[in-house]
Amino acid sequence: MNDSPDNELTDRIIGLAIQVHRHLGPGLLEKVYQTCLCHELAEAGIQFERQMPLPVRYHGTILECGYIADDVVDKRVILELKSVERVLPLHEA
């Protein structure tokens, strides 16, 4: 198993997300889960930015396309939160 810093960070994020979901249960709006996850990230001392605009590099040019990441954690991990009954291919990126 690869114990890289990125894997350690994603393991911590996933653990916190599971903790939030277990506490709140299913059926709430994404914003509720996001707010609670950000609270947990802050409590854990993990740096993050909410609603961060991300440009797209296209043929060497940086374009502002209006894409906004739900959260960017430690400038390394992009979180795109979904509150759905099940994940469909449409949700995967």
N, CA, C and O atoms as a GROMACS GRO file, in nm:
protein
  372
    1MET      N    1   0.085  -0.119   0.000
    1MET     CA    2   0.000   0.000   0.000
    1MET      C    3   0.088   0.124   0.000
    1MET      O    4   0.193   0.127   0.065
    2ASN      N    5   0.047   0.226  -0.072
    2ASN     CA    6   0.123   0.349  -0.085
    2ASN      C    7   0.085   0.443   0.029
    2ASN      O    8  -0.030   0.487   0.037
    3ASP      N    9   0.180   0.474   0.116
    3ASP     CA   10   0.154   0.562   0.230
    3ASP      C   11   0.200   0.705   0.201
    3ASP      O   12   0.261   0.769   0.287
    4SER      N   13   0.172   0.755   0.081
    4SER     CA   14   0.213   0.890   0.045
    4SER      C   15   0.132   0.992   0.124
    4SER      O   16   0.023   0.961   0.173
    5PRO      N   17   0.184   1.115   0.136
    5PRO     CA   18   0.109   1.220   0.206
    5PRO      C   19  -0.029   1.245   0.144
    5PRO      O   20  -0.124   1.276   0.215
    6ASP      N   21  -0.039   1.232   0.011
    6ASP     CA   22  -0.169   1.254  -0.054
    6ASP      C   23  -0.268   1.145  -0.014
    6ASP      O   24  -0.385   1.175   0.010
    7ASN      N   25  -0.223   1.020  -0.007
    7ASN     CA   26  -0.312   0.912   0.034
    7ASN      C   27  -0.354   0.930   0.180
    7ASN      O   28  -0.470   0.904   0.215
    8GLU      N   29  -0.262   0.972   0.263
    8GLU     CA   30  -0.295   0.995   0.404
    8GLU      C   31  -0.400   1.105   0.417
    8GLU      O   32  -0.494   1.092   0.495
    9LEU      N   33  -0.385   1.212   0.340
    9LEU     CA   34  -0.481   1.323   0.343
    9LEU      C   35  -0.617   1.276   0.293
    9LEU      O   36  -0.719   1.306   0.357
   10THR      N   37  -0.622   1.205   0.182
   10THR     CA   38  -0.752   1.161   0.131
   10THR      C   39  -0.817   1.063   0.227
   10THR      O   40  -0.940   1.064   0.242
   11ASP      N   41  -0.739   0.978   0.292
   11ASP     CA   42  -0.796   0.887   0.393
   11ASP      C   43  -0.860   0.965   0.507
   11ASP      O   44  -0.967   0.929   0.556
   12ARG      N   45  -0.795   1.072   0.550
   12ARG     CA   46  -0.851   1.156   0.658
   12ARG      C   47  -0.979   1.224   0.613
   12ARG      O   48  -1.076   1.231   0.688
   13ILE      N   49  -0.980   1.276   0.490
   13ILE     CA   50  -1.099   1.344   0.437
   13ILE      C   51  -1.215   1.246   0.428
   13ILE      O   52  -1.326   1.277   0.470
   14ILE      N   53  -1.190   1.128   0.373
   14ILE     CA   54  -1.295   1.028   0.359
   14ILE      C   55  -1.349   0.988   0.496
   14ILE      O   56  -1.470   0.975   0.515
   15GLY      N   57  -1.259   0.970   0.591
   15GLY     CA   58  -1.302   0.935   0.727
   15GLY      C   59  -1.392   1.041   0.787
   15GLY      O   60  -1.493   1.009   0.850
   16LEU      N   61  -1.357   1.168   0.767
   16LEU     CA   62  -1.440   1.277   0.820
   16LEU      C   63  -1.574   1.283   0.748
   16LEU      O   64  -1.677   1.308   0.810
   17ALA      N   65  -1.574   1.259   0.616
   17ALA     CA   66  -1.699   1.260   0.539
   17ALA      C   67  -1.791   1.148   0.586
   17ALA      O   68  -1.912   1.168   0.599
   18ILE      N   69  -1.735   1.031   0.612
   18ILE     CA   70  -1.815   0.920   0.662
   18ILE      C   71  -1.871   0.953   0.800
   18ILE      O   72  -1.986   0.922   0.830
   19GLN      N   73  -1.790   1.015   0.882
   19GLN     CA   74  -1.835   1.056   1.016
   19GLN      C   75  -1.955   1.151   1.006
   19GLN      O   76  -2.053   1.135   1.078
   20VAL      N   77  -1.946   1.249   0.915
   20VAL     CA   78  -2.056   1.344   0.896
   20VAL      C   79  -2.182   1.269   0.851
   20VAL      O   80  -2.290   1.292   0.904
   21HIS      N   81  -2.165   1.181   0.753
   21HIS     CA   82  -2.281   1.109   0.700
   21HIS      C   83  -2.344   1.019   0.805
   21HIS      O   84  -2.466   1.010   0.814
   22ARG      N   85  -2.262   0.953   0.885
   22ARG     CA   86  -2.316   0.867   0.990
   22ARG      C   87  -2.394   0.948   1.093
   22ARG      O   88  -2.496   0.903   1.146
   23HIS      N   89  -2.346   1.068   1.122
   23HIS     CA   90  -2.413   1.152   1.221
   23HIS      C   91  -2.544   1.210   1.167
   23HIS      O   92  -2.646   1.212   1.237
   24LEU      N   93  -2.540   1.258   1.042
   24LEU     CA   94  -2.658   1.326   0.985
   24LEU      C   95  -2.754   1.232   0.916
   24LEU      O   96  -2.875   1.257   0.912
   25GLY      N   97  -2.702   1.123   0.861
   25GLY     CA   98  -2.786   1.032   0.783
   25GLY      C   99  -2.808   1.085   0.643
   25GLY      O  100  -2.757   1.191   0.606
   26PRO      N  101  -2.885   1.011   0.564
   26PRO     CA  102  -2.909   1.050   0.424
   26PRO      C  103  -3.022   1.152   0.411
   26PRO      O  104  -3.098   1.176   0.505
   27GLY      N  105  -3.030   1.212   0.290
   27GLY     CA  106  -3.146   1.291   0.254
   27GLY      C  107  -3.138   1.441   0.272
   27GLY      O  108  -3.236   1.511   0.246
   28LEU      N  109  -3.024   1.492   0.314
   28LEU     CA  110  -3.011   1.637   0.332
   28LEU      C  111  -2.949   1.702   0.208
   28LEU      O  112  -2.900   1.633   0.119
   29LEU      N  113  -2.953   1.832   0.204
   29LEU     CA  114  -2.895   1.906   0.092
   29LEU      C  115  -2.742   1.901   0.099
   29LEU      O  116  -2.684   1.888   0.207
   30GLU      N  117  -2.680   1.911  -0.018
   30GLU     CA  118  -2.533   1.910  -0.025
   30GLU      C  119  -2.471   2.016   0.064
   30GLU      O  120  -2.369   1.993   0.129
   31LYS      N  121  -2.533   2.134   0.068
   31LYS     CA  122  -2.479   2.244   0.146
   31LYS      C  123  -2.467   2.208   0.294
   31LYS      O  124  -2.373   2.251   0.361
   32VAL      N  125  -2.561   2.131   0.346
   32VAL     CA  126  -2.558   2.090   0.486
   32VAL      C  127  -2.437   1.999   0.509
   32VAL      O  128  -2.361   2.020   0.604
   33TYR      N  129  -2.420   1.899   0.422
   33TYR     CA  130  -2.306   1.808   0.436
   33TYR      C  131  -2.174   1.884   0.420
   33TYR      O  132  -2.078   1.858   0.493
   34GLN      N  133  -2.170   1.979   0.325
   34GLN     CA  134  -2.048   2.056   0.303
   34GLN      C  135  -2.014   2.140   0.426
   34GLN      O  136  -1.898   2.143   0.467
   35THR      N  137  -2.112   2.206   0.484
   35THR     CA  138  -2.088   2.288   0.601
   35THR      C  139  -2.035   2.205   0.717
   35THR      O  140  -1.942   2.244   0.786
   36CYS      N  141  -2.096   2.089   0.737
   36CYS     CA  142  -2.051   2.001   0.846
   36CYS      C  143  -1.914   1.942   0.819
   36CYS      O  144  -1.832   1.931   0.911
   37LEU      N  145  -1.887   1.905   0.694
   37LEU     CA  146  -1.754   1.852   0.661
   37LEU      C  147  -1.648   1.960   0.680
   37LEU      O  148  -1.540   1.932   0.730
   38CYS      N  149  -1.678   2.082   0.639
   38CYS     CA  150  -1.582   2.191   0.658
   38CYS      C  151  -1.558   2.216   0.807
   38CYS      O  152  -1.446   2.246   0.848
   39HIS      N  153  -1.661   2.202   0.887
   39HIS     CA  154  -1.645   2.214   1.033
   39HIS      C  155  -1.549   2.107   1.083
   39HIS      O  156  -1.460   2.136   1.162
   40GLU      N  157  -1.567   1.984   1.037
   40GLU     CA  158  -1.479   1.874   1.078
   40GLU      C  159  -1.336   1.895   1.030
   40GLU      O  160  -1.241   1.868   1.103
   41LEU      N  161  -1.320   1.944   0.906
   41LEU     CA  162  -1.185   1.973   0.854
   41LEU      C  163  -1.117   2.078   0.942
   41LEU      O  164  -1.000   2.064   0.977
   42ALA      N  165  -1.190   2.183   0.976
   42ALA     CA  166  -1.134   2.289   1.060
   42ALA      C  167  -1.097   2.234   1.198
   42ALA      O  168  -0.990   2.265   1.250
   43GLU      N  169  -1.185   2.154   1.256
   43GLU     CA  170  -1.157   2.094   1.387
   43GLU      C  171  -1.033   2.005   1.383
   43GLU      O  172  -0.960   1.995   1.482
   44ALA      N  173  -1.010   1.941   1.269
   44ALA     CA  174  -0.895   1.852   1.254
   44ALA      C  175  -0.768   1.928   1.216
   44ALA      O  176  -0.661   1.869   1.203
   45GLY      N  177  -0.780   2.060   1.198
   45GLY     CA  178  -0.664   2.141   1.162
   45GLY      C  179  -0.620   2.123   1.018
   45GLY      O  180  -0.503   2.144   0.986
   46ILE      N  181  -0.712   2.085   0.931
   46ILE     CA  182  -0.681   2.064   0.790
   46ILE      C  183  -0.723   2.188   0.713
   46ILE      O  184  -0.838   2.232   0.721
   47GLN      N  185  -0.630   2.245   0.638
   47GLN     CA  186  -0.655   2.367   0.561
   47GLN      C  187  -0.747   2.336   0.442
   47GLN      O  188  -0.731   2.234   0.376
   48PHE      N  189  -0.842   2.425   0.416
   48PHE     CA  190  -0.931   2.409   0.302
   48PHE      C  191  -0.984   2.544   0.259
   48PHE      O  192  -0.982   2.641   0.334
   49GLU      N  193  -1.033   2.548   0.135
   49GLU     CA  194  -1.100   2.667   0.083
   49GLU      C  195  -1.234   2.623   0.026
   49GLU      O  196  -1.241   2.523  -0.046
   50ARG      N  197  -1.339   2.697   0.057
   50ARG     CA  198  -1.473   2.667   0.006
   50ARG      C  199  -1.501   2.746  -0.121
   50ARG      O  200  -1.453   2.858  -0.139
   51GLN      N  201  -1.581   2.685  -0.209
   51GLN     CA  202  -1.629   2.751  -0.330
   51GLN      C  203  -1.516   2.821  -0.405
   51GLN      O  204  -1.523   2.942  -0.431
   52MET      N  205  -1.414   2.746  -0.438
   52MET     CA  206  -1.294   2.802  -0.502
   52MET      C  207  -1.305   2.797  -0.654
   52MET      O  208  -1.320   2.689  -0.712
   53PRO      N  209  -1.299   2.913  -0.720
   53PRO     CA  210  -1.302   2.914  -0.867
   53PRO      C  211  -1.177   2.846  -0.923
   53PRO      O  212  -1.066   2.869  -0.876
   54LEU      N  213  -1.197   2.763  -1.024
   54LEU     CA  214  -1.086   2.693  -1.087
   54LEU      C  215  -1.088   2.719  -1.237
   54LEU      O  216  -1.184   2.682  -1.304
   55PRO      N  217  -0.985   2.783  -1.290
   55PRO     CA  218  -0.979   2.805  -1.434
   55PRO      C  219  -0.943   2.674  -1.506
   55PRO      O  220  -0.899   2.578  -1.444
   56VAL      N  221  -0.962   2.674  -1.636
   56VAL     CA  222  -0.929   2.559  -1.720
   56VAL      C  223  -0.815   2.600  -1.813
   56VAL      O  224  -0.819   2.707  -1.873
   57ARG      N  225  -0.714   2.513  -1.825
   57ARG     CA  226  -0.605   2.538  -1.919
   57ARG      C  227  -0.644   2.469  -2.050
   57ARG      O  228  -0.664   2.348  -2.053
   58TYR      N  229  -0.654   2.548  -2.157
   58TYR     CA  230  -0.694   2.497  -2.286
   58TYR      C  231  -0.597   2.547  -2.391
   58TYR      O  232  -0.585   2.668  -2.412
   59HIS      N  233  -0.526   2.455  -2.456
   59HIS     CA  234  -0.424   2.490  -2.556
   59HIS      C  235  -0.328   2.596  -2.504
   59HIS      O  236  -0.293   2.691  -2.574
   60GLY      N  237  -0.284   2.579  -2.380
   60GLY     CA  238  -0.187   2.670  -2.322
   60GLY      C  239  -0.242   2.802  -2.271
   60GLY      O  240  -0.167   2.886  -2.222
   61THR      N  241  -0.372   2.819  -2.283
   61THR     CA  242  -0.435   2.943  -2.238
   61THR      C  243  -0.522   2.912  -2.117
   61THR      O  244  -0.594   2.812  -2.116
   62ILE      N  245  -0.516   2.996  -2.016
   62ILE     CA  246  -0.599   2.979  -1.898
   62ILE      C  247  -0.731   3.053  -1.921
   62ILE      O  248  -0.734   3.173  -1.945
   63LEU      N  249  -0.840   2.977  -1.913
   63LEU     CA  250  -0.974   3.031  -1.938
   63LEU      C  251  -1.059   3.022  -1.812
   63LEU      O  252  -1.060   2.919  -1.744
   64GLU      N  253  -1.128   3.129  -1.783
   64GLU     CA  254  -1.224   3.128  -1.673
   64GLU      C  255  -1.355   3.073  -1.728
   64GLU      O  256  -1.419   3.137  -1.811
   65CYS      N  257  -1.393   2.955  -1.682
   65CYS     CA  258  -1.512   2.888  -1.736
   65CYS      C  259  -1.627   2.884  -1.637
   65CYS      O  260  -1.731   2.825  -1.664
   66GLY      N  261  -1.609   2.945  -1.523
   66GLY     CA  262  -1.716   2.945  -1.424
   66GLY      C  263  -1.721   2.820  -1.340
   66GLY      O  264  -1.818   2.800  -1.266
   67TYR      N  265  -1.618   2.733  -1.348
   67TYR     CA  266  -1.617   2.613  -1.265
   67TYR      C  267  -1.576   2.652  -1.124
   67TYR      O  268  -1.477   2.723  -1.104
   68ILE      N  269  -1.652   2.606  -1.027
   68ILE     CA  270  -1.622   2.634  -0.886
   68ILE      C  271  -1.619   2.501  -0.812
   68ILE      O  272  -1.718   2.428  -0.809
   69ALA      N  273  -1.504   2.472  -0.752
   69ALA     CA  274  -1.490   2.350  -0.673
   69ALA      C  275  -1.561   2.370  -0.539
   69ALA      O  276  -1.552   2.478  -0.479
   70ASP      N  277  -1.632   2.268  -0.494
   70ASP     CA  278  -1.699   2.279  -0.364
   70ASP      C  279  -1.597   2.312  -0.255
   70ASP      O  280  -1.614   2.407  -0.179
   71ASP      N  281  -1.491   2.232  -0.248
   71ASP     CA  282  -1.384   2.255  -0.152
   71ASP      C  283  -1.252   2.211  -0.213
   71ASP      O  284  -1.246   2.115  -0.289
   72VAL      N  285  -1.146   2.283  -0.179
   72VAL     CA  286  -1.010   2.242  -0.214
   72VAL      C  287  -0.937   2.228  -0.081
   72VAL      O  288  -0.925   2.324  -0.005
   73VAL      N  289  -0.888   2.108  -0.055
   73VAL     CA  290  -0.827   2.076   0.073
   73VAL      C  291  -0.675   2.077   0.059
   73VAL      O  292  -0.618   2.004  -0.023
   74ASP      N  293  -0.611   2.159   0.141
   74ASP     CA  294  -0.465   2.166   0.147
   74ASP      C  295  -0.402   2.192   0.010
   74ASP      O  296  -0.290   2.149  -0.016
   75LYS      N  297  -0.474   2.261  -0.077
   75LYS     CA  298  -0.429   2.294  -0.213
   75LYS      C  299  -0.388   2.170  -0.293
   75LYS      O  300  -0.313   2.180  -0.390
   76ARG      N  301  -0.439   2.051  -0.250
   76ARG     CA  302  -0.402   1.926  -0.318
   76ARG      C  303  -0.520   1.840  -0.358
   76ARG      O  304  -0.510   1.763  -0.454
   77VAL      N  305  -0.632   1.852  -0.288
   77VAL     CA  306  -0.745   1.763  -0.313
   77VAL      C  307  -0.870   1.846  -0.341
   77VAL      O  308  -0.908   1.932  -0.262
   78ILE      N  309  -0.934   1.818  -0.455
   78ILE     CA  310  -1.058   1.886  -0.491
   78ILE      C  311  -1.175   1.799  -0.446
   78ILE      O  312  -1.181   1.680  -0.479
   79LEU      N  313  -1.267   1.858  -0.372
   79LEU     CA  314  -1.387   1.786  -0.329
   79LEU      C  315  -1.506   1.838  -0.408
   79LEU      O  316  -1.530   1.958  -0.413
   80GLU      N  317  -1.578   1.748  -0.470
   80GLU     CA  318  -1.703   1.779  -0.538
   80GLU      C  319  -1.809   1.696  -0.468
   80GLU      O  320  -1.822   1.576  -0.494
   81LEU      N  321  -1.884   1.759  -0.380
   81LEU     CA  322  -1.979   1.688  -0.296
   81LEU      C  323  -2.109   1.662  -0.372
   81LEU      O  324  -2.157   1.746  -0.448
   82LYS      N  325  -2.166   1.544  -0.349
   82LYS     CA  326  -2.294   1.508  -0.408
   82LYS      C  327  -2.384   1.449  -0.300
   82LYS      O  328  -2.339   1.375  -0.213
   83SER      N  329  -2.510   1.485  -0.307
   83SER     CA  330  -2.609   1.429  -0.217
   83SER      C  331  -2.714   1.361  -0.304
   83SER      O  332  -2.815   1.421  -0.341
   84VAL      N  333  -2.687   1.234  -0.336
   84VAL     CA  334  -2.774   1.159  -0.426
   84VAL      C  335  -2.800   1.021  -0.366
   84VAL      O  336  -2.726   0.975  -0.279
   85GLU      N  337  -2.905   0.956  -0.414
   85GLU     CA  338  -2.937   0.822  -0.364
   85GLU      C  339  -2.828   0.723  -0.403
   85GLU      O  340  -2.795   0.633  -0.326
   86ARG      N  341  -2.773   0.739  -0.522
   86ARG     CA  342  -2.660   0.656  -0.566
   86ARG      C  343  -2.579   0.733  -0.668
   86ARG      O  344  -2.631   0.822  -0.736
   87VAL      N  345  -2.453   0.699  -0.679
   87VAL     CA  346  -2.364   0.766  -0.773
   87VAL      C  347  -2.383   0.705  -0.911
   87VAL      O  348  -2.372   0.584  -0.928
   88LEU      N  349  -2.411   0.789  -1.007
   88LEU     CA  350  -2.428   0.748  -1.146
   88LEU      C  351  -2.305   0.788  -1.227
   88LEU      O  352  -2.228   0.873  -1.182
   89PRO      N  353  -2.286   0.730  -1.345
   89PRO     CA  354  -2.171   0.769  -1.427
   89PRO      C  355  -2.165   0.921  -1.452
   89PRO      O  356  -2.057   0.977  -1.466
   90LEU      N  357  -2.279   0.986  -1.457
   90LEU     CA  358  -2.286   1.131  -1.475
   90LEU      C  359  -2.211   1.205  -1.365
   90LEU      O  360  -2.154   1.311  -1.390
   91HIS      N  361  -2.210   1.151  -1.243
   91HIS     CA  362  -2.147   1.217  -1.129
   91HIS      C  363  -1.997   1.196  -1.122
   91HIS      O  364  -1.928   1.268  -1.050
   92GLU      N  365  -1.945   1.100  -1.195
   92GLU     CA  366  -1.802   1.070  -1.188
   92GLU      C  367  -1.724   1.164  -1.279
   92GLU      O  368  -1.767   1.197  -1.389
   93ALA      N  369  -1.609   1.205  -1.229
   93ALA     CA  370  -1.524   1.294  -1.310
   93ALA      C  371  -1.380   1.257  -1.285
   93ALA      O  372  -1.290   1.318  -1.342
   0.00000   0.00000   0.00000
